[in-house]
Amino acid sequence: MSFTISYENCEYRGEGNAGLVIRLKKEEKVLRLTKQDNACKITRSKEVQFKELESKVEVIKNVMKFLLG
């Protein structure tokens, strides 16, 4: 299953202490994006941590900055 994550396809729905909620218009799905991963307390390799960080940065650069201004 794949989703198109772009500014045009997303709608900001709300925010709480732990996450943001985004609606994917075309797919009629809702995404809950966590602000902080509680699992970060578990030691993971630097490579895994780096890939997770890269993924979060891409979402912020390509979607969130347009939705939140």
PQR file with spaces between the fields and no chain letter, atoms N, CA, C, O and H, PARSE charges and radii, in Angstrom:
ATOM       1  N    MET     1       0.848   -1.168    0.000 -0.4000 1.5000
ATOM       2  CA   MET     1       0.000    0.000    0.000 -0.0000 2.0000
ATOM       3  C    MET     1       0.895    1.233    0.000  0.5500 1.7000
ATOM       4  O    MET     1       1.815    1.339    0.812 -0.5500 1.4000
ATOM       5  N    SER     2       0.627    2.154   -0.902 -0.4000 1.5000
ATOM       6  CA   SER     2       1.417    3.378   -0.947 -0.0000 2.0000
ATOM       7  C    SER     2       0.483    4.585   -0.889  0.5500 1.7000
ATOM       8  O    SER     2      -0.676    4.522   -1.298 -0.5500 1.4000
ATOM       9  H    SER     2      -0.120    2.067   -1.562  0.4000 1.0000
ATOM      10  N    PHE     3       1.016    5.667   -0.375 -0.4000 1.5000
ATOM      11  CA   PHE     3       0.268    6.906   -0.230 -0.0000 2.0000
ATOM      12  C    PHE     3       1.049    8.019   -0.885  0.5500 1.7000
ATOM      13  O    PHE     3       2.280    8.011   -0.897 -0.5500 1.4000
ATOM      14  H    PHE     3       1.957    5.719   -0.043  0.4000 1.0000
ATOM      15  N    THR     4       0.315    8.988   -1.435 -0.4000 1.5000
ATOM      16  CA   THR     4       0.943   10.178   -1.977 -0.0000 2.0000
ATOM      17  C    THR     4       0.982   11.218   -0.870  0.5500 1.7000
ATOM      18  O    THR     4      -0.051   11.731   -0.441 -0.5500 1.4000
ATOM      19  H    THR     4      -0.685    8.995   -1.425  0.4000 1.0000
ATOM      20  N    ILE     5       2.195   11.521   -0.414 -0.4000 1.5000
ATOM      21  CA   ILE     5       2.329   12.534    0.633 -0.0000 2.0000
ATOM      22  C    ILE     5       2.883   13.792   -0.008  0.5500 1.7000
ATOM      23  O    ILE     5       4.087   13.923   -0.228 -0.5500 1.4000
ATOM      24  H    ILE     5       3.035   11.104   -0.763  0.4000 1.0000
ATOM      25  N    SER     6       1.984   14.706   -0.299 -0.4000 1.5000
ATOM      26  CA   SER     6       2.355   15.986   -0.890 -0.0000 2.0000
ATOM      27  C    SER     6       1.442   17.049   -0.292  0.5500 1.7000
ATOM      28  O    SER     6       0.411   16.733    0.302 -0.5500 1.4000
ATOM      29  H    SER     6       1.006   14.600   -0.120  0.4000 1.0000
ATOM      30  N    TYR     7       1.820   18.278   -0.450 -0.4000 1.5000
ATOM      31  CA   TYR     7       1.027   19.385    0.084 -0.0000 2.0000
ATOM      32  C    TYR     7      -0.396   19.363   -0.472  0.5500 1.7000
ATOM      33  O    TYR     7      -1.362   19.573    0.262 -0.5500 1.4000
ATOM      34  H    TYR     7       2.657   18.535   -0.932  0.4000 1.0000
ATOM      35  N    GLU     8      -0.514   19.106   -1.774 -0.4000 1.5000
ATOM      36  CA   GLU     8      -1.817   19.130   -2.421 -0.0000 2.0000
ATOM      37  C    GLU     8      -2.732   18.018   -1.915  0.5500 1.7000
ATOM      38  O    GLU     8      -3.952   18.184   -1.907 -0.5500 1.4000
ATOM      39  H    GLU     8       0.270   18.935   -2.369  0.4000 1.0000
ATOM      40  N    ASN     9      -2.169   16.897   -1.496 -0.4000 1.5000
ATOM      41  CA   ASN     9      -2.949   15.739   -1.083 -0.0000 2.0000
ATOM      42  C    ASN     9      -3.221   15.715    0.424  0.5500 1.7000
ATOM      43  O    ASN     9      -3.957   14.849    0.896 -0.5500 1.4000
ATOM      44  H    ASN     9      -1.178   16.762   -1.502  0.4000 1.0000
ATOM      45  N    CYS    10      -2.650   16.635    1.177 -0.4000 1.5000
ATOM      46  CA   CYS    10      -2.765   16.598    2.634 -0.0000 2.0000
ATOM      47  C    CYS    10      -3.622   17.742    3.165  0.5500 1.7000
ATOM      48  O    CYS    10      -3.693   18.824    2.582 -0.5500 1.4000
ATOM      49  H    CYS    10      -2.052   17.338    0.793  0.4000 1.0000
ATOM      50  N    GLU    11      -4.261   17.462    4.283 -0.4000 1.5000
ATOM      51  CA   GLU    11      -5.025   18.482    4.997 -0.0000 2.0000
ATOM      52  C    GLU    11      -4.725   18.361    6.486  0.5500 1.7000
ATOM      53  O    GLU    11      -4.857   17.282    7.065 -0.5500 1.4000
ATOM      54  H    GLU    11      -4.203   16.584    4.757  0.4000 1.0000
ATOM      55  N    TYR    12      -4.330   19.444    7.092 -0.4000 1.5000
ATOM      56  CA   TYR    12      -4.043   19.466    8.529 -0.0000 2.0000
ATOM      57  C    TYR    12      -5.353   19.302    9.281  0.5500 1.7000
ATOM      58  O    TYR    12      -6.304   20.047    9.046 -0.5500 1.4000
ATOM      59  H    TYR    12      -4.223   20.320    6.622  0.4000 1.0000
ATOM      60  N    ARG    13      -5.410   18.310   10.204 -0.4000 1.5000
ATOM      61  CA   ARG    13      -6.650   18.045   10.929 -0.0000 2.0000
ATOM      62  C    ARG    13      -6.581   18.441   12.393  0.5500 1.7000
ATOM      63  O    ARG    13      -7.599   18.794   12.988 -0.5500 1.4000
ATOM      64  H    ARG    13      -4.637   17.705   10.395  0.4000 1.0000
ATOM      65  N    GLY    14      -5.396   18.387   12.976 -0.4000 1.5000
ATOM      66  CA   GLY    14      -5.301   18.764   14.374 -0.0000 2.0000
ATOM      67  C    GLY    14      -3.986   18.357   14.988  0.5500 1.7000
ATOM      68  O    GLY    14      -3.127   17.747   14.350 -0.5500 1.4000
ATOM      69  H    GLY    14      -4.569   18.100   12.493  0.4000 1.0000
ATOM      70  N    GLU    15      -3.857   18.719   16.262 -0.4000 1.5000
ATOM      71  CA   GLU    15      -2.591   18.488   16.958 -0.0000 2.0000
ATOM      72  C    GLU    15      -2.881   18.242   18.432  0.5500 1.7000
ATOM      73  O    GLU    15      -3.790   18.835   19.011 -0.5500 1.4000
ATOM      74  H    GLU    15      -4.554   19.214   16.781  0.4000 1.0000
ATOM      75  N    GLY    16      -2.091   17.358   19.021 -0.4000 1.5000
ATOM      76  CA   GLY    16      -2.185   17.097   20.449 -0.0000 2.0000
ATOM      77  C    GLY    16      -0.801   17.138   21.062  0.5500 1.7000
ATOM      78  O    GLY    16       0.160   17.529   20.399 -0.5500 1.4000
ATOM      79  H    GLY    16      -1.353   16.876   18.550  0.4000 1.0000
ATOM      80  N    ASN    17      -0.685   16.739   22.315 -0.4000 1.5000
ATOM      81  CA   ASN    17       0.617   16.743   22.977 -0.0000 2.0000
ATOM      82  C    ASN    17       1.602   15.777   22.327  0.5500 1.7000
ATOM      83  O    ASN    17       2.801   16.050   22.278 -0.5500 1.4000
ATOM      84  H    ASN    17      -1.466   16.421   22.853  0.4000 1.0000
ATOM      85  N    ALA    18       1.103   14.657   21.831 -0.4000 1.5000
ATOM      86  CA   ALA    18       1.988   13.613   21.331 -0.0000 2.0000
ATOM      87  C    ALA    18       2.075   13.533   19.819  0.5500 1.7000
ATOM      88  O    ALA    18       2.965   12.855   19.306 -0.5500 1.4000
ATOM      89  H    ALA    18       0.129   14.434   21.871  0.4000 1.0000
ATOM      90  N    GLY    19       1.195   14.189   19.086 -0.4000 1.5000
ATOM      91  CA   GLY    19       1.261   14.026   17.646 -0.0000 2.0000
ATOM      92  C    GLY    19       0.450   15.030   16.856  0.5500 1.7000
ATOM      93  O    GLY    19      -0.254   15.875   17.409 -0.5500 1.4000
ATOM      94  H    GLY    19       0.472   14.740   19.503  0.4000 1.0000
ATOM      95  N    LEU    20       0.574   14.910   15.525 -0.4000 1.5000
ATOM      96  CA   LEU    20      -0.172   15.713   14.560 -0.0000 2.0000
ATOM      97  C    LEU    20      -1.043   14.767   13.750  0.5500 1.7000
ATOM      98  O    LEU    20      -0.679   13.611   13.532 -0.5500 1.4000
ATOM      99  H    LEU    20       1.146   14.224   15.075  0.4000 1.0000
ATOM     100  N    VAL    21      -2.194   15.260   13.305 -0.4000 1.5000
ATOM     101  CA   VAL    21      -3.084   14.442   12.491 -0.0000 2.0000
ATOM     102  C    VAL    21      -3.234   15.106   11.127  0.5500 1.7000
ATOM     103  O    VAL    21      -3.583   16.282   11.024 -0.5500 1.4000
ATOM     104  H    VAL    21      -2.490   16.199   13.482  0.4000 1.0000
ATOM     105  N    ILE    22      -2.962   14.322   10.079 -0.4000 1.5000
ATOM     106  CA   ILE    22      -3.024   14.786    8.697 -0.0000 2.0000
ATOM     107  C    ILE    22      -3.981   13.874    7.934  0.5500 1.7000
ATOM     108  O    ILE    22      -3.951   12.657    8.115 -0.5500 1.4000
ATOM     109  H    ILE    22      -2.679   13.366   10.163  0.4000 1.0000
ATOM     110  N    ARG    23      -4.828   14.453    7.083 -0.4000 1.5000
ATOM     111  CA   ARG    23      -5.721   13.644    6.250 -0.0000 2.0000
ATOM     112  C    ARG    23      -5.165   13.589    4.840  0.5500 1.7000
ATOM     113  O    ARG    23      -4.812   14.620    4.269 -0.5500 1.4000
ATOM     114  H    ARG    23      -4.852   15.442    6.936  0.4000 1.0000
ATOM     115  N    LEU    24      -5.084   12.380    4.270 -0.4000 1.5000
ATOM     116  CA   LEU    24      -4.720   12.193    2.867 -0.0000 2.0000
ATOM     117  C    LEU    24      -6.014   12.216    2.064  0.5500 1.7000
ATOM     118  O    LEU    24      -6.838   11.309    2.184 -0.5500 1.4000
ATOM     119  H    LEU    24      -5.371   11.542    4.734  0.4000 1.0000
ATOM     120  N    LYS    25      -6.193   13.243    1.253 -0.4000 1.5000
ATOM     121  CA   LYS    25      -7.460   13.467    0.562 -0.0000 2.0000
ATOM     122  C    LYS    25      -7.790   12.355   -0.435  0.5500 1.7000
ATOM     123  O    LYS    25      -8.882   11.788   -0.390 -0.5500 1.4000
ATOM     124  H    LYS    25      -5.524   13.980    1.156  0.4000 1.0000
ATOM     125  N    LYS    26      -6.861   12.041   -1.328 -0.4000 1.5000
ATOM     126  CA   LYS    26      -7.131   11.055   -2.383 -0.0000 2.0000
ATOM     127  C    LYS    26      -7.389    9.662   -1.818  0.5500 1.7000
ATOM     128  O    LYS    26      -8.277    8.952   -2.290 -0.5500 1.4000
ATOM     129  H    LYS    26      -5.973   12.501   -1.365  0.4000 1.0000
ATOM     130  N    GLU    27      -6.624    9.277   -0.820 -0.4000 1.5000
ATOM     131  CA   GLU    27      -6.733    7.940   -0.254 -0.0000 2.0000
ATOM     132  C    GLU    27      -7.834    7.832    0.801  0.5500 1.7000
ATOM     133  O    GLU    27      -8.192    6.735    1.228 -0.5500 1.4000
ATOM     134  H    GLU    27      -5.902    9.853   -0.437  0.4000 1.0000
ATOM     135  N    GLU    28      -8.371    8.994    1.221 -0.4000 1.5000
ATOM     136  CA   GLU    28      -9.372    9.051    2.281 -0.0000 2.0000
ATOM     137  C    GLU    28      -8.873    8.325    3.532  0.5500 1.7000
ATOM     138  O    GLU    28      -9.577    7.503    4.118 -0.5500 1.4000
ATOM     139  H    GLU    28      -8.081    9.886    0.874  0.4000 1.0000
ATOM     140  N    LYS    29      -7.644    8.652    3.919 -0.4000 1.5000
ATOM     141  CA   LYS    29      -6.999    8.083    5.097 -0.0000 2.0000
ATOM     142  C    LYS    29      -6.549    9.208    6.006  0.5500 1.7000
ATOM     143  O    LYS    29      -6.398   10.350    5.574 -0.5500 1.4000
ATOM     144  H    LYS    29      -7.072    9.320    3.443  0.4000 1.0000
ATOM     145  N    VAL    30      -6.336    8.873    7.269 -0.4000 1.5000
ATOM     146  CA   VAL    30      -5.822    9.830    8.244 -0.0000 2.0000
ATOM     147  C    VAL    30      -4.512    9.290    8.794  0.5500 1.7000
ATOM     148  O    VAL    30      -4.414    8.110    9.132 -0.5500 1.4000
ATOM     149  H    VAL    30      -6.458    7.945    7.620  0.4000 1.0000
ATOM     150  N    LEU    31      -3.497   10.159    8.884 -0.4000 1.5000
ATOM     151  CA   LEU    31      -2.199    9.789    9.445 -0.0000 2.0000
ATOM     152  C    LEU    31      -2.012   10.486   10.782  0.5500 1.7000
ATOM     153  O    LEU    31      -2.316   11.671   10.925 -0.5500 1.4000
ATOM     154  H    LEU    31      -3.577   11.118    8.609  0.4000 1.0000
ATOM     155  N    ARG    32      -1.519    9.753   11.746 -0.4000 1.5000
ATOM     156  CA   ARG    32      -1.155   10.347   13.032 -0.0000 2.0000
ATOM     157  C    ARG    32       0.366   10.305   13.107  0.5500 1.7000
ATOM     158  O    ARG    32       0.963    9.231   13.182 -0.5500 1.4000
ATOM     159  H    ARG    32      -1.272    8.791   11.630  0.4000 1.0000
ATOM     160  N    LEU    33       0.978   11.460   13.087 -0.4000 1.5000
ATOM     161  CA   LEU    33       2.431   11.569   13.125 -0.0000 2.0000
ATOM     162  C    LEU    33       2.862   11.886   14.549  0.5500 1.7000
ATOM     163  O    LEU    33       2.434   12.883   15.130 -0.5500 1.4000
ATOM     164  H    LEU    33       0.493   12.332   13.026  0.4000 1.0000
ATOM     165  N    THR    34       3.706   11.037   15.101 -0.4000 1.5000
ATOM     166  CA   THR    34       4.145   11.266   16.476 -0.0000 2.0000
ATOM     167  C    THR    34       5.201   12.354   16.522  0.5500 1.7000
ATOM     168  O    THR    34       6.043   12.457   15.630 -0.5500 1.4000
ATOM     169  H    THR    34       4.054   10.227   14.629  0.4000 1.0000
ATOM     170  N    LYS    35       5.148   13.160   17.561 -0.4000 1.5000
ATOM     171  CA   LYS    35       6.150   14.207   17.764 -0.0000 2.0000
ATOM     172  C    LYS    35       7.424   13.622   18.343  0.5500 1.7000
ATOM     173  O    LYS    35       8.521   14.089   18.038 -0.5500 1.4000
ATOM     174  H    LYS    35       4.463   13.077   18.285  0.4000 1.0000
ATOM     175  N    GLN    36       7.285   12.609   19.172 -0.4000 1.5000
ATOM     176  CA   GLN    36       8.446   11.955   19.763 -0.0000 2.0000
ATOM     177  C    GLN    36       8.150   10.476   19.895  0.5500 1.7000
ATOM     178  O    GLN    36       7.085   10.076   20.366 -0.5500 1.4000
ATOM     179  H    GLN    36       6.393   12.230   19.420  0.4000 1.0000
ATOM     180  N    ASP    37       9.104    9.678   19.475 -0.4000 1.5000
ATOM     181  CA   ASP    37       8.956    8.231   19.538 -0.0000 2.0000
ATOM     182  C    ASP    37       9.388    7.741   20.910  0.5500 1.7000
ATOM     183  O    ASP    37      10.549    7.898   21.286 -0.5500 1.4000
ATOM     184  H    ASP    37       9.969   10.003   19.093  0.4000 1.0000
ATOM     185  N    ASN    38       8.460    7.146   21.665 -0.4000 1.5000
ATOM     186  CA   ASN    38       8.807    6.624   22.986 -0.0000 2.0000
ATOM     187  C    ASN    38       9.814    5.492   22.913  0.5500 1.7000
ATOM     188  O    ASN    38      10.518    5.220   23.886 -0.5500 1.4000
ATOM     189  H    ASN    38       7.517    7.019   21.360  0.4000 1.0000
ATOM     190  N    ALA    39       9.888    4.836   21.774 -0.4000 1.5000
ATOM     191  CA   ALA    39      10.830    3.738   21.613 -0.0000 2.0000
ATOM     192  C    ALA    39      12.274    4.242   21.490  0.5500 1.7000
ATOM     193  O    ALA    39      13.207    3.440   21.457 -0.5500 1.4000
ATOM     194  H    ALA    39       9.317    5.057   20.984  0.4000 1.0000
ATOM     195  N    CYS    40      12.460    5.567   21.422 -0.4000 1.5000
ATOM     196  CA   CYS    40      13.814    6.096   21.271 -0.0000 2.0000
ATOM     197  C    CYS    40      14.663    5.785   22.499  0.5500 1.7000
ATOM     198  O    CYS    40      15.886    5.916   22.458 -0.5500 1.4000
ATOM     199  H    CYS    40      11.702    6.219   21.450  0.4000 1.0000
ATOM     200  N    LYS    41      14.019    5.373   23.590 -0.4000 1.5000
ATOM     201  CA   LYS    41      14.763    4.988   24.780 -0.0000 2.0000
ATOM     202  C    LYS    41      15.516    3.671   24.562  0.5500 1.7000
ATOM     203  O    LYS    41      16.491    3.374   25.253 -0.5500 1.4000
ATOM     204  H    LYS    41      13.025    5.266   23.623  0.4000 1.0000
ATOM     205  N    ILE    42      15.037    2.886   23.581 -0.4000 1.5000
ATOM     206  CA   ILE    42      15.691    1.623   23.250 -0.0000 2.0000
ATOM     207  C    ILE    42      16.875    1.937   22.349  0.5500 1.7000
ATOM     208  O    ILE    42      16.746    2.703   21.394 -0.5500 1.4000
ATOM     209  H    ILE    42      14.246    3.127   23.020  0.4000 1.0000
ATOM     210  N    THR    43      18.006    1.360   22.644 -0.4000 1.5000
ATOM     211  CA   THR    43      19.200    1.616   21.854 -0.0000 2.0000
ATOM     212  C    THR    43      19.081    0.962   20.479  0.5500 1.7000
ATOM     213  O    THR    43      18.856   -0.243   20.365 -0.5500 1.4000
ATOM     214  H    THR    43      18.111    0.738   23.420  0.4000 1.0000
ATOM     215  N    ARG    44      19.235    1.774   19.447 -0.4000 1.5000
ATOM     216  CA   ARG    44      19.224    1.290   18.069 -0.0000 2.0000
ATOM     217  C    ARG    44      20.526    1.718   17.425  0.5500 1.7000
ATOM     218  O    ARG    44      21.216    2.611   17.917 -0.5500 1.4000
ATOM     219  H    ARG    44      19.417    2.753   19.539  0.4000 1.0000
ATOM     220  N    SER    45      20.852    1.075   16.327 -0.4000 1.5000
ATOM     221  CA   SER    45      22.090    1.426   15.642 -0.0000 2.0000
ATOM     222  C    SER    45      21.994    2.857   15.120  0.5500 1.7000
ATOM     223  O    SER    45      20.900    3.377   14.902 -0.5500 1.4000
ATOM     224  H    SER    45      20.292    0.349   15.928  0.4000 1.0000
ATOM     225  N    LYS    46      23.133    3.476   14.927 -0.4000 1.5000
ATOM     226  CA   LYS    46      23.159    4.845   14.418 -0.0000 2.0000
ATOM     227  C    LYS    46      22.579    4.914   13.010  0.5500 1.7000
ATOM     228  O    LYS    46      21.967    5.915   12.636 -0.5500 1.4000
ATOM     229  H    LYS    46      24.022    3.054   15.104  0.4000 1.0000
ATOM     230  N    GLU    47      22.770    3.850   12.228 -0.4000 1.5000
ATOM     231  CA   GLU    47      22.238    3.828   10.867 -0.0000 2.0000
ATOM     232  C    GLU    47      20.708    3.856   10.873  0.5500 1.7000
ATOM     233  O    GLU    47      20.091    4.573   10.085 -0.5500 1.4000
ATOM     234  H    GLU    47      23.266    3.037   12.531  0.4000 1.0000
ATOM     235  N    VAL    48      20.102    3.073   11.766 -0.4000 1.5000
ATOM     236  CA   VAL    48      18.640    3.042   11.869 -0.0000 2.0000
ATOM     237  C    VAL    48      18.129    4.391   12.351  0.5500 1.7000
ATOM     238  O    VAL    48      17.149    4.906   11.814 -0.5500 1.4000
ATOM     239  H    VAL    48      20.603    2.491   12.406  0.4000 1.0000
ATOM     240  N    GLN    49      18.765    4.959   13.334 -0.4000 1.5000
ATOM     241  CA   GLN    49      18.358    6.264   13.852 -0.0000 2.0000
ATOM     242  C    GLN    49      18.471    7.325   12.761  0.5500 1.7000
ATOM     243  O    GLN    49      17.602    8.190   12.644 -0.5500 1.4000
ATOM     244  H    GLN    49      19.562    4.541   13.770  0.4000 1.0000
ATOM     245  N    PHE    50      19.526    7.266   11.970 -0.4000 1.5000
ATOM     246  CA   PHE    50      19.741    8.247   10.911 -0.0000 2.0000
ATOM     247  C    PHE    50      18.664    8.121    9.839  0.5500 1.7000
ATOM     248  O    PHE    50      18.143    9.137    9.377 -0.5500 1.4000
ATOM     249  H    PHE    50      20.232    6.564   12.065  0.4000 1.0000
ATOM     250  N    LYS    51      18.319    6.899    9.432 -0.4000 1.5000
ATOM     251  CA   LYS    51      17.286    6.705    8.408 -0.0000 2.0000
ATOM     252  C    LYS    51      15.924    7.196    8.901  0.5500 1.7000
ATOM     253  O    LYS    51      15.167    7.800    8.140 -0.5500 1.4000
ATOM     254  H    LYS    51      18.742    6.075    9.806  0.4000 1.0000
ATOM     255  N    GLU    52      15.614    6.939   10.171 -0.4000 1.5000
ATOM     256  CA   GLU    52      14.356    7.418   10.739 -0.0000 2.0000
ATOM     257  C    GLU    52      14.326    8.945   10.756  0.5500 1.7000
ATOM     258  O    GLU    52      13.301    9.552   10.447 -0.5500 1.4000
ATOM     259  H    GLU    52      16.229    6.449   10.789  0.4000 1.0000
ATOM     260  N    LEU    53      15.433    9.552   11.111 -0.4000 1.5000
ATOM     261  CA   LEU    53      15.518   11.010   11.141 -0.0000 2.0000
ATOM     262  C    LEU    53      15.380   11.586    9.735  0.5500 1.7000
ATOM     263  O    LEU    53      14.674   12.576    9.541 -0.5500 1.4000
ATOM     264  H    LEU    53      16.266    9.058   11.362  0.4000 1.0000
ATOM     265  N    GLU    54      16.043   10.979    8.755 -0.4000 1.5000
ATOM     266  CA   GLU    54      15.925   11.430    7.368 -0.0000 2.0000
ATOM     267  C    GLU    54      14.473   11.399    6.899  0.5500 1.7000
ATOM     268  O    GLU    54      14.005   12.325    6.237 -0.5500 1.4000
ATOM     269  H    GLU    54      16.616   10.175    8.913  0.4000 1.0000
ATOM     270  N    SER    55      13.775   10.338    7.243 -0.4000 1.5000
ATOM     271  CA   SER    55      12.375   10.189    6.849 -0.0000 2.0000
ATOM     272  C    SER    55      11.523   11.295    7.459  0.5500 1.7000
ATOM     273  O    SER    55      10.678   11.874    6.776 -0.5500 1.4000
ATOM     274  H    SER    55      14.155    9.585    7.781  0.4000 1.0000
ATOM     275  N    LYS    56      11.737   11.591    8.733 -0.4000 1.5000
ATOM     276  CA   LYS    56      10.977   12.645    9.399 -0.0000 2.0000
ATOM     277  C    LYS    56      11.284   14.012    8.807  0.5500 1.7000
ATOM     278  O    LYS    56      10.381   14.837    8.663 -0.5500 1.4000
ATOM     279  H    LYS    56      12.424   11.121    9.287  0.4000 1.0000
ATOM     280  N    VAL    57      12.524   14.262    8.465 -0.4000 1.5000
ATOM     281  CA   VAL    57      12.919   15.539    7.868 -0.0000 2.0000
ATOM     282  C    VAL    57      12.241   15.716    6.510  0.5500 1.7000
ATOM     283  O    VAL    57      11.791   16.815    6.188 -0.5500 1.4000
ATOM     284  H    VAL    57      13.257   13.592    8.581  0.4000 1.0000
ATOM     285  N    GLU    58      12.161   14.653    5.713 -0.4000 1.5000
ATOM     286  CA   GLU    58      11.509   14.735    4.405 -0.0000 2.0000
ATOM     287  C    GLU    58      10.036   15.096    4.547  0.5500 1.7000
ATOM     288  O    GLU    58       9.531   15.919    3.785 -0.5500 1.4000
ATOM     289  H    GLU    58      12.527   13.760    5.975  0.4000 1.0000
ATOM     290  N    VAL    59       9.345   14.501    5.500 -0.4000 1.5000
ATOM     291  CA   VAL    59       7.932   14.821    5.724 -0.0000 2.0000
ATOM     292  C    VAL    59       7.786   16.273    6.146  0.5500 1.7000
ATOM     293  O    VAL    59       6.884   16.968    5.679 -0.5500 1.4000
ATOM     294  H    VAL    59       9.756   13.832    6.119  0.4000 1.0000
ATOM     295  N    ILE    60       8.661   16.735    7.020 -0.4000 1.5000
ATOM     296  CA   ILE    60       8.599   18.123    7.477 -0.0000 2.0000
ATOM     297  C    ILE    60       8.852   19.086    6.318  0.5500 1.7000
ATOM     298  O    ILE    60       8.123   20.065    6.153 -0.5500 1.4000
ATOM     299  H    ILE    60       9.394   16.171    7.400  0.4000 1.0000
ATOM     300  N    LYS    61       9.879   18.813    5.517 -0.4000 1.5000
ATOM     301  CA   LYS    61      10.231   19.699    4.411 -0.0000 2.0000
ATOM     302  C    LYS    61       9.180   19.711    3.310  0.5500 1.7000
ATOM     303  O    LYS    61       8.883   20.767    2.751 -0.5500 1.4000
ATOM     304  H    LYS    61      10.470   18.018    5.651  0.4000 1.0000
ATOM     305  N    ASN    62       8.614   18.550    2.993 -0.4000 1.5000
ATOM     306  CA   ASN    62       7.735   18.444    1.833 -0.0000 2.0000
ATOM     307  C    ASN    62       6.247   18.567    2.141  0.5500 1.7000
ATOM     308  O    ASN    62       5.446   18.791    1.233 -0.5500 1.4000
ATOM     309  H    ASN    62       8.855   17.693    3.447  0.4000 1.0000
ATOM     310  N    VAL    63       5.867   18.424    3.403 -0.4000 1.5000
ATOM     311  CA   VAL    63       4.442   18.484    3.734 -0.0000 2.0000
ATOM     312  C    VAL    63       4.157   19.473    4.846  0.5500 1.7000
ATOM     313  O    VAL    63       3.382   20.412    4.661 -0.5500 1.4000
ATOM     314  H    VAL    63       6.518   18.243    4.141  0.4000 1.0000
ATOM     315  N    MET    64       4.775   19.274    5.998 -0.4000 1.5000
ATOM     316  CA   MET    64       4.397   20.032    7.186 -0.0000 2.0000
ATOM     317  C    MET    64       4.646   21.528    7.056  0.5500 1.7000
ATOM     318  O    MET    64       3.833   22.319    7.534 -0.5500 1.4000
ATOM     319  H    MET    64       5.404   18.512    6.148  0.4000 1.0000
ATOM     320  N    LYS    65       5.733   21.940    6.432 -0.4000 1.5000
ATOM     321  CA   LYS    65       5.993   23.378    6.361 -0.0000 2.0000
ATOM     322  C    LYS    65       4.940   24.095    5.534  0.5500 1.7000
ATOM     323  O    LYS    65       4.676   25.275    5.764 -0.5500 1.4000
ATOM     324  H    LYS    65       6.393   21.298    6.044  0.4000 1.0000
ATOM     325  N    PHE    66       4.331   23.401    4.572 -0.4000 1.5000
ATOM     326  CA   PHE    66       3.263   24.018    3.780 -0.0000 2.0000
ATOM     327  C    PHE    66       1.938   24.016    4.534  0.5500 1.7000
ATOM     328  O    PHE    66       1.144   24.947    4.403 -0.5500 1.4000
ATOM     329  H    PHE    66       4.546   22.442    4.385  0.4000 1.0000
ATOM     330  N    LEU    67       1.702   22.970    5.323 -0.4000 1.5000
ATOM     331  CA   LEU    67       0.443   22.882    6.062 -0.0000 2.0000
ATOM     332  C    LEU    67       0.408   23.839    7.243  0.5500 1.7000
ATOM     333  O    LEU    67      -0.635   24.413    7.556 -0.5500 1.4000
ATOM     334  H    LEU    67       2.348   22.214    5.429  0.4000 1.0000
ATOM     335  N    LEU    68       1.549   24.009    7.896 -0.4000 1.5000
ATOM     336  CA   LEU    68       1.591   24.823    9.100 -0.0000 2.0000
ATOM     337  C    LEU    68       2.080   26.244    8.866  0.5500 1.7000
ATOM     338  O    LEU    68       1.972   27.098    9.745 -0.5500 1.4000
ATOM     339  H    LEU    68       2.397   23.543    7.642  0.4000 1.0000
ATOM     340  N    GLY    69       2.617   26.493    7.677 -0.4000 1.5000
ATOM     341  CA   GLY    69       3.044   27.846    7.341 -0.0000 2.0000
ATOM     342  C    GLY    69       4.416   28.197    7.740  0.5500 1.7000
ATOM     343  O    GLY    69       4.861   29.318    7.497 -0.5500 1.4000
ATOM     344  H    GLY    69       2.705   25.798    6.963  0.4000 1.0000
